[in-house]
Amino acid sequence: MKKADYDTVSIHPRFYCKDCGWPIIDVCCNDSFQNFKDAAKWDWWYYCSNKSCKNHDGEGVFQEEPNWCDYEEDKI
């Protein structure tokens, strides 16, 4: 199995960063991502795609979106 077959990373289809407006990346906290920070405790990890944004390191997510995430009304 190739790495790309089990790593789950994508640009979230409706969320963006409230601070800079860039798209949010969501990562399934499984397989190789378990070793990143405290990702093993979470289902998903969201982070801002803008490397210069304060939210680029992101945070773990279960059910609630982080307070620095916003969404586009017309995409829900």
C-alpha positions as CSV (number, residue, x, y, z in Angstrom):
1,M,0.0,0.0,0.0
2,K,1.3,3.4,-0.9
3,K,1.3,6.3,1.6
4,A,-1.3,8.2,-0.4
5,D,-3.7,5.3,-0.1
6,Y,-4.2,5.8,3.6
7,D,-3.3,9.4,4.5
8,T,-6.5,11.5,4.5
9,V,-5.8,15.2,4.0
10,S,-8.0,17.7,2.1
11,I,-9.0,21.3,1.8
12,H,-12.2,21.6,3.7
13,P,-15.0,22.3,1.3
14,R,-16.7,25.1,3.3
15,F,-14.4,26.3,6.1
16,Y,-11.9,29.2,6.0
17,C,-9.8,31.0,8.6
18,K,-11.4,33.9,10.3
19,D,-8.1,35.6,10.8
20,C,-6.6,35.6,7.3
21,G,-9.4,34.2,5.0
22,W,-7.4,31.3,3.7
23,P,-8.8,27.7,3.3
24,I,-8.8,25.3,6.2
25,I,-7.0,21.9,5.7
26,D,-8.5,18.9,7.5
27,V,-6.5,15.8,8.3
28,C,-7.8,12.5,9.6
29,C,-5.8,11.7,12.7
30,N,-4.8,8.2,11.7
31,D,-1.8,6.2,10.6
32,S,1.3,8.4,10.1
33,F,-0.4,11.5,11.5
34,Q,-0.7,10.0,14.9
35,N,2.9,11.2,15.6
36,F,2.1,14.8,15.0
37,K,1.9,16.9,18.3
38,D,-1.1,15.4,20.2
39,A,-3.0,14.2,17.2
40,A,-3.5,10.7,18.6
41,K,-6.2,12.2,20.9
42,W,-8.3,13.6,18.1
43,D,-10.5,12.4,15.2
44,W,-9.5,15.3,12.9
45,W,-7.0,18.1,12.9
46,Y,-7.8,21.4,11.3
47,Y,-5.2,24.0,10.3
48,C,-5.0,27.1,8.2
49,S,-3.3,26.7,4.9
50,N,-1.5,30.0,5.2
51,K,1.9,29.3,6.7
52,S,2.2,32.9,8.1
53,C,-1.1,32.7,9.9
54,K,-1.2,32.2,13.7
55,N,-3.6,29.2,13.1
56,H,-1.3,27.3,10.8
57,D,-0.4,24.8,13.5
58,G,-4.1,24.2,13.9
59,E,-5.8,22.1,16.6
60,G,-7.6,18.8,17.1
61,V,-11.3,18.4,16.5
62,F,-14.0,16.0,17.6
63,Q,-17.5,17.5,16.9
64,E,-17.0,21.3,17.3
65,E,-15.1,23.4,14.8
66,P,-12.4,25.6,16.3
67,N,-13.5,29.2,17.0
68,W,-11.0,30.5,14.4
69,C,-12.9,28.7,11.6
70,D,-15.8,30.2,9.7
71,Y,-17.8,28.9,6.9
72,E,-19.4,30.0,3.7
73,E,-23.2,30.1,4.0
74,D,-23.9,29.1,0.5
75,K,-21.8,25.9,0.7
76,I,-23.8,24.3,3.6
